[in-house]
Amino acid sequence: MTSLVALALRWYVILTVGAIGAAHAGSDATLKNLETAYNGESNAQNKYLACARQADEEGYGAAASLFRAAARSNEILLNKKAAIIKKMGAVPKSDVRWPVVGTTWRNLDPSANQDEAGELNAYPEFIRQAQTDTNADAVRAFAYARDAEAQRSKLFAKAFGDLGHMKGKDRNYYVCAVSGYVMETSDASKCSDGKFETIK
């Protein structure tokens, strides 16, 4: 009888440790995805600020405003990732590199923004992994980033196709302080708490 109890306890320990290990592995996957997104958004923010300076130099004030709004959008998103990374017991780290910036026309060209397109394609898998790990914070942060990046791509493509109208003075763009979603006009339906930042 004693040997049966001992055997049962041994299997209980093995199964419990295995379950904890599997959960930890899943959590590690979501943490890695958060770190990947954090690094990408840190570099994107840096790039868009450089693109804004270039647009200002060329006299494309509205394009400069769009790039600044995109940079602020990324800042909001990366700060959310940083908070979750810290909550998971890690330290946010990024390898911010000197951005390659061309003319404003080139910087708005969708074909020149493949890095962001690649990250956008990665978000569905990041979300699935976070759902598997029951990490609601990460699911929400990845969903915000997916939607914000898709919207930025649309705005860049619109500006690229009508660059002449981006010439001259700067203009207002509106960035949701919660999700980083960028809009040409403030739309409460696109921002859960209605808190917008006006970026010029």
HELIX and SHEET records of a PDB file:
HELIX    1   1 THR A    2  GLU A   58  1                                  57    
HELIX    2   2 GLY A   61  LYS A   87  1                                  27    
HELIX    3   3 THR A  104  LEU A  108  1                                   5    
HELIX    4   4 PRO A  110  ALA A  112  5                                   3    
HELIX    5   5 GLN A  114  THR A  132  1                                  19    
HELIX    6   6 ALA A  136  GLY A  161  1                                  26    
HELIX    7   7 LEU A  163  MET A  166  5                                   4    
HELIX    8   8 ALA A  188  LYS A  190  5                                   3    
SHEET    1   A 3 VAL A 182  MET A 183  0                                        
SHEET    2   A 3 TYR A 173  CYS A 176 -1                                        
SHEET    3   A 3 PHE A 196  ILE A 199 -1                                        
END                                                                             
